[in-house]
Amino acid sequence: MISIVVVNWNSGELLERCVHSLLRNAPDCEIVLIDNASHDPSLNFVEGVERELLVMRNSRNAGFAAANNQGWRAAHGDPILFLNPDAEAQPGSITALAQRIKGDPQMWAVGGRLLDDTESKETSASVRAFPSIAAVAAEMLLLDEVWPRNPWTRRYRMAEWNHDSARDVDQPAAACLMVRRSALESLGGFDEDFWPAWFEDVDLCRRIRTAGGRIGFEPRAIFSHHGAVSLGSLTAEEFMRFYYGNMIRYFMKHNGAKAAARVRRLIVAGLYLRACAAILRVPFPSRAGAKPPGAYWRVARSFAGSKGAHA
């Protein structure tokens, strides 16, 4: 039996759409819902669902990693599919993931295709290579804005690959990631220090690869992914503190203190650069200066004055 773990935090009606896609397309799977103290009515629909769901409601936001750990440990199946509440499974997708992971004992995890709302193209974070300092520099110093085809960004985003073929990869997004239970048990699951979210999936995939496991990408497994829904519950400053703080934590854990210090300096420089771009209203394609200048400035100062792995 396959178990599907969905962590919810203020996902609104998208959670219901996600669950109903699973009810239609994964009739024999166990569905585990972990709610991280949502303050919206996103869970109200479960009382009307005829099929049994395992629903666990946390009294506080335990974070994405901790809630996923809570979910797979309470689940009974193997493998475990971690699925975001803003994703919807298409027919045959979960079966395709299961076939891929069960067909090769060295395949510890596998991810699927995440398509945007129009289902016409991949979402930007569907699958990527492990982050490098060069890729961080290209992003933070806005090199990928003025030179989008630079080799460091293209390598990180796997731009030379069209996602139409099955292959081994570094890190599929945890928005849709199926993992063997034995892998989760041997590695201890997600690292809960990556709170409340971001980079916990990159870290898990890095540890899988370091331990000798393979990670695959299955193009037949297609999911509609709306993306970044819970960000609406965070301010711009909160998001940047969490995201960049966990980026530094990742490099500290896997690349060491010197690499983490370099990444911190790049983040500080990049945030100051974005503050200037926001003041000047520079029209970057990805809206790099779209947040209030003061938000960039305050977060940059906080990272500049912090010496730990997490600001």
N, C-alpha and C positions, 0 to 999 in steps of 0.2 A: 504493500500500500504506500502511496505517495502522500506525504503531509505537506500542506501549503500554509506557510506562516505569513500573515499580513499584519504589520504594525501600523496602527492608526493614531494620528494626532491631528485633529481638526481637519479632516479631509472632506467633510461635507458629503454631498450626494455622490461623489466619485467612489467612495468606499462601497456604497450599495451597488454601483455599476460594476465595480471590480468583483464583488462577491457573486453577483448574478452571472457574470461571465464564467466564473468557476463552476457554478451550479450547472450551467449549460454544457460546459466543455470539459469538466473534470468530475463526472458523476460518482466515481469510485474513490475520490481523494478525500482525505481528512482536511478540513479547513479550520485553522486556528487563528483567531483574531485577538490581538493584544492591543488594548487601548491605553495610551499613555496620558491619562487624565485630561482627555479632550473636554473643551468647554462649549462645543457645538453639538447639534443633535445628530451627528453622523451615525451613531449606533442605534438610533431609534428603530430602524427597519428590521433588526434581527428578530424581533418578536413575531414578525409575520412570515419568517422563513420556515417552511415546512421541514426542511432537512436539518438534522442536528449539526450545530456549530459549537466548537469549543471557544467560548468567549471569556477572556480574562481582562478585568478592569483594574488598572493601577491607580493608586491614590495620588501619585505624583508622576511627573514626566521622568521616567527612568532612563530615557535616551534610546536611540535606535538600536545600538548594539546590545544593550542589556535586555530590551524587550524582545529582540530576535532570539537571544539566548534563552530567555524565559519560554518563548514559543516552541523552539525545537526540543527543549528538554521536556516539555509537557506533551509534545506530540508522540504518536505511536509509530509513525511510518518511517520508511527509508527508501529512497532519498528524501531530502527536505528541500522544498522550493520556497525561497524567500522572495516575496512579491510585494511591490509597493501598492498602496491603496489607490494610487492614481494610474494604475495599469490594468488593462483588460486583456484577457487571454482570447486568442482566436482559435477556431476549431483545429484540433490536432497538435497544438503547440506544446502542451504539457506532455503528451505522449512522445513527441519528438525529442524533448529534453531527456525524458526517462530512458528512451532507447539508446541515446548517445552515451549516457553515463553508465548504464548497465552493460553496454556492449564492450566496455574496456575497463578492466579492474584498475588500471593506472589513471583513469580519468576520475579525478576527485571532485571536480565541479564543472558545470557547463552553463553558459548563458545563452539567451535568445536575442532576436532582433527587436529593438524598441523603435517603433515608428511614431511619428508625430500625429497630431490630431487629424490630419488629412490622410494619414496612412500612405504617404507618398515618399517620405524620406526618413532616414535614420535620425534619431535624436542625437545631439552632440556628444553625450556621454554614454552611448550604448556600449562601447567597448574601447579601451585605450591601452596603450603600453604603460608600463610602470613609469611614474614621473621621474624626471631627471632635473638636475639643477639648471641645465641649459634650457629645458622646456619652461621651467619656472621663470627664468630670466626673460625669455621671449614673451611670456605672458605679462609679467609684472612691469617690464620696461616698455610695454606697448609695441614691441617689435612686430608681434603678429597682427597689429592693427595697420601698420604702415607697410609691412612686408608679409602678407598672409601666407605666402608660399615658402616661408623660411623652413629650412630642413628640420629644425628642432621641434617646431610646433607640428609639422606634418608627420614626423616620426611618432610623436606622443599621441596624436589623434588618429594615427593609422590611416592617413589620407590616401595612400596609394592602393588601398584595398576597398573594394566596393560592397563588402558584406554579403555577397551572393554565394560564397563558398564556405564549407566547413573547414576549420583550422584550429590549431592550438593558439591561445592568446594569453596575455598577461592578466588583464583584469576586466571582466564583464561587470557592469554596474550591479549592485545589490538590489536595484529595482526589479531585477529578474535574474536570480542566481540559484541554481539547483546544486546542492552539495550532498555528498555521501555522509551519512550519520557517523561512520567510522572516522572520517576526516575531522568532523566537528568535535568528536570525542577526543581524538588524539591531540588536537590543537587547542582545545578548550573553548572553541567557538569564537565569537567576535570579542575583540579587546574593548572592554567597557570604559576604558579611559578616554576613548574617542567620543566625548559627550558634547552636545546631545546627538550630533550626527556628523557625517562627512569623514572620509578616509578610513573608516572602520572596514569597509569592503575592500579597499585597496590593500590594507594591512593583512586581512585574511587571505586574499589571493597571493600576496607576497609570501606569506608563511606556508601556504600550500605548495607553492613552487619551490621554496627553500627546502621543504621536507621531501621533495622528490615527486610530488603529485603533478598530474597534468590538468590543465584547464582548457576546456573546449568552447567553441562558438558553434551554435547550431542554427543555420539560416532558415530551416523549416519551422522553427518555433517563433511565431510572430505575436507580438503584444502591442496594443495601442498604448502609448504612454503620454499622459498629459503634462507631467513634469512640474516640479517645484511648487506643488500646491501648498504644502505646509509653510513655505517661506512667507506666505501672507500673514502668518502669526508672529513673525519676527521683524524687528526694526532693521534698517540697513546696517546700523552699527553692530547689533547683536549677530547678524549673519556674518559679517566680516570678522568679528572677533572669534567666533566659533570655527568658521571655515579655515581662516589662515592660521589660527592657533593649532588646529588639528593637522594642518599641513606641516607645520614645524615639528609637531610631535611625531608624525610619520617619519620625517627625515632623521630626527634624533634617534628613533628606534632602529631604523634600518640602515642608515648611512653614517651615523655618528655625530658627535657634538660639533665638529668643524663644519660639516655639511649643513647641519641645522642652523648654525650661526650665519652661514652664507645665505641660506634661504630667508632667515629673518631679516637680514639687511636688504635683500631684494624686495621683500614684502614692504618694508618701511619706505624704500625709495619709490616703489611702484604706487603706494598709496598717496604719497606726497605728489607724485606725478599726476595721478588721477584727480587730486584736489585742484591742481592748477588747470587741468583740462576741463574740469567742471566749471571753474570760475570763468574760463575763456570760452566755454561752450563749444569746444572742439567737437565736430560731428563724426566721432569714430563709429564705424559700422556696428560694432557690438555694444555700443552705448557705454564704453568704459568710463566715461565721466558723467554718467546719468544720475548718480546719487548726490546728495547735498555735499558741497565741498567740505563743510565742517565735519561731516561724518567721516570722510576719508582722513581728515587732519587729526581728529581725536583718536581714531584707531591707530594711525601711524605712530602717534606719540606714545600710546600705550605699549606698542610692541617695541619701540625704540628704547623704552625704559625698563623692559622686562628681560630677565636673563634665563628664566626657566623654559621648559619645553612647551609650556602652554601659558599664553598671556592671561 
